[in-house]
Structures are given as C-alpha cells and as structure tokens.
Amino acid sequence: MLDVKVSQDVIYMHQNILSGLAFTVAKYSAAHPDTSDTDVLAALQALAETYKTLSSGIYYEKPPDALLPRELYAALAAFLNESKQQTAERPGSTPFASATPAKDAEVFALLVFLYRMGLLRTNGRPRARRYLEFLRGQFSDAPELKREESRIIVP
C-alpha cells in the first residue's frame, strides 16, 4: 500500500468522503476508549485491500481478526455504503460532493491516504493514540467527540 500513488485530485474531489471516514474513526474511538492507533491502521489496511480487489472486479473481503479493528472496519464499510447510496439518490446534494459517486479505486486511494497519515502520526507503540487524538482534534466542535467532564472536585 505504500507504493500506491494517491492523486491530489481524488482527495479534492472526494474530500467529503475523506472527512467522513476520518470522522467515523474519531467517533468510533470516542465510543470505544480502548481503541489504539494500531487498531485503526489494521482496519484501514483491511478495508483498503477490500477496495483494491473491488476495483479489479473481484469481491473479496477479509476483515481483521481482532474485535476492535473488525468493528471499526464494519463502521467504515457502513459509512461508505451509505455515502454511495446518498450520492446515487441525490447527486450534488452536498456542497463538496461530486456529481458521481466515488469509484472503488478512488475510495481505495482515500483509504491509502488515511493509512499513510496514520503511519506518519503514530509513534509505533502498541497502545499509542496520537493519530486518534489528531483526528479528534480535526473535529473539535463535534458534540459526539466531546469527552466527559472530570468528576474530581478541585478546591
């Protein structure tokens, strides 16, 4: 996946899908505090491989074996399916949406982009959460990602 060329045009044309994928990851990690960067990278890699085979015309899906990456994989796949349905029903309904739904090869490129960004943002430790914190910081105004206030009373 590291040798794939990701076009800036694909990222620009489908920035709504890219931000939706990133928000899905951030929302999932907020709901599941045990999620780490390695879980996210495993889910993104598995989903990218699925879309790589889909772009060649073969349907082959191999979700990750571990529970958290598998659930995140399912959440991301559900988002992509919902995005395809909405774009097919109402093309151009969102300000950044293109007139046609994203092709499987374009979705593959977006997933590779997120995966590479995760590799750059994480420090490689097993329980690292630097990439997740970066994604949550991109959506700081979202109420779904707000942390619970501390219950410690400070005099």
C-alpha positions as CSV (number, residue, x, y, z in Angstrom):
1,M,0.0,0.0,0.0
2,L,2.9,2.3,0.4
3,D,3.8,2.2,-3.2
4,V,0.4,3.4,-4.5
5,K,0.3,6.9,-5.9
6,V,-2.6,9.0,-4.5
7,S,-3.7,11.8,-6.7
8,Q,-4.5,15.2,-5.1
9,D,-7.4,15.5,-7.5
10,V,-9.1,12.4,-5.9
11,I,-8.6,13.9,-2.4
12,Y,-10.0,17.2,-3.5
13,M,-13.0,15.8,-5.4
14,H,-14.0,13.4,-2.6
15,Q,-13.0,15.4,0.4
16,N,-16.5,14.8,1.9
17,I,-15.9,11.1,1.9
18,L,-12.4,11.5,3.3
19,S,-13.6,13.7,6.1
20,G,-16.5,11.3,6.7
21,L,-14.1,8.4,7.0
22,A,-11.9,10.4,9.4
23,F,-15.0,11.4,11.5
24,T,-16.2,7.8,11.6
25,V,-12.8,6.7,13.0
26,A,-12.9,9.6,15.6
27,K,-16.5,8.8,16.6
28,Y,-15.7,5.1,16.9
29,S,-12.7,5.8,19.1
30,A,-14.7,8.2,21.3
31,A,-17.3,5.4,21.9
32,H,-14.6,2.8,22.4
33,P,-11.8,4.2,24.6
34,D,-9.7,1.1,24.2
35,T,-9.1,1.8,20.5
36,S,-5.5,2.5,19.7
37,D,-3.7,3.6,16.5
38,T,-2.7,0.1,15.6
39,D,-6.4,-0.9,15.7
40,V,-7.2,2.0,13.3
41,L,-4.4,1.2,11.0
42,A,-5.4,-2.5,10.9
43,A,-9.0,-1.6,10.0
44,L,-7.9,0.9,7.3
45,Q,-5.4,-1.5,5.8
46,A,-8.0,-4.3,5.6
47,L,-10.7,-2.0,4.1
48,A,-8.2,-0.7,1.6
49,E,-7.3,-4.2,0.5
50,T,-11.0,-4.9,0.1
51,Y,-11.5,-1.9,-2.2
52,K,-8.3,-2.7,-4.1
53,T,-9.8,-6.1,-5.1
54,L,-13.2,-4.4,-5.7
55,S,-11.6,-2.0,-8.2
56,S,-10.3,-5.0,-10.1
57,G,-13.8,-6.5,-10.3
58,I,-13.5,-9.2,-7.6
59,Y,-15.4,-9.1,-4.4
60,Y,-13.2,-10.4,-1.6
61,E,-13.5,-9.2,1.9
62,K,-11.2,-10.1,4.8
63,P,-12.0,-8.1,7.9
64,P,-9.4,-8.0,10.7
65,D,-9.4,-10.8,13.3
66,A,-9.3,-8.7,16.4
67,L,-12.6,-7.3,17.8
68,L,-11.9,-3.5,17.8
69,P,-10.4,-3.3,14.3
70,R,-13.2,-5.6,12.9
71,E,-15.9,-3.4,14.4
72,L,-14.2,-0.2,13.1
73,Y,-13.9,-1.9,9.7
74,A,-17.6,-2.6,9.7
75,A,-18.4,1.0,10.7
76,L,-16.2,2.4,7.9
77,A,-17.8,0.0,5.4
78,A,-21.3,1.0,6.5
79,F,-20.3,4.7,6.1
80,L,-19.0,4.1,2.6
81,N,-22.2,2.1,1.6
82,E,-24.4,4.9,3.0
83,S,-22.3,7.5,1.2
84,K,-22.7,5.6,-2.1
85,Q,-26.5,5.3,-1.6
86,Q,-26.9,9.0,-0.8
87,T,-24.8,10.1,-3.8
88,A,-26.8,7.8,-6.1
89,E,-30.1,9.1,-4.8
90,R,-29.2,12.8,-4.7
91,P,-26.1,13.7,-6.8
92,G,-24.6,17.0,-5.8
93,S,-26.7,17.5,-2.7
94,T,-23.8,18.5,-0.5
95,P,-21.5,21.4,-1.3
96,F,-18.4,19.4,-1.9
97,A,-20.0,16.3,-3.4
98,S,-19.1,15.4,-6.9
99,A,-21.9,14.6,-9.4
100,T,-20.9,10.9,-9.5
101,P,-20.3,8.5,-6.6
102,A,-16.7,7.7,-5.9
103,K,-15.3,4.7,-7.8
104,D,-13.8,1.8,-5.9
105,A,-10.3,2.8,-7.0
106,E,-10.9,6.3,-5.7
107,V,-12.1,5.0,-2.3
108,F,-9.0,2.8,-2.2
109,A,-6.8,5.9,-2.8
110,L,-8.6,7.7,0.1
111,L,-8.1,4.8,2.4
112,V,-4.4,4.6,1.5
113,F,-4.1,8.3,2.2
114,L,-5.7,7.9,5.7
115,Y,-3.5,4.9,6.3
116,R,-0.3,6.8,5.4
117,M,-1.4,9.7,7.5
118,G,-1.8,7.3,10.4
119,L,1.7,5.9,9.9
120,L,3.1,9.4,10.0
121,R,1.1,10.5,13.1
122,T,1.6,7.5,15.3
123,N,4.8,6.7,17.3
124,G,4.6,2.9,16.7
125,R,3.9,1.9,20.3
126,P,1.2,-0.7,20.7
127,R,-1.2,1.4,22.8
128,A,-0.4,4.8,21.1
129,R,-3.3,7.1,20.5
130,R,-1.5,10.1,18.7
131,Y,-3.3,9.5,15.4
132,L,-6.7,9.2,17.1
133,E,-6.0,12.4,19.0
134,F,-5.1,14.1,15.8
135,L,-8.3,13.0,14.1
136,R,-10.4,14.1,17.1
137,G,-8.7,17.5,17.0
138,Q,-9.8,18.0,13.4
139,F,-13.5,17.8,14.6
140,S,-13.2,19.6,17.9
141,D,-16.6,21.2,17.6
142,A,-18.5,17.9,17.1
143,P,-20.7,17.0,20.2
144,E,-20.2,13.3,19.5
145,L,-16.5,13.6,20.3
146,K,-16.7,15.6,23.5
147,R,-15.1,14.0,26.5
148,E,-16.9,13.6,29.7
149,E,-16.0,16.2,32.3
150,S,-13.8,15.1,35.1
151,R,-15.7,14.2,38.3
152,I,-12.8,15.3,40.5
153,I,-13.7,18.3,42.7
154,V,-10.8,20.7,42.9
155,P,-11.0,23.0,46.0
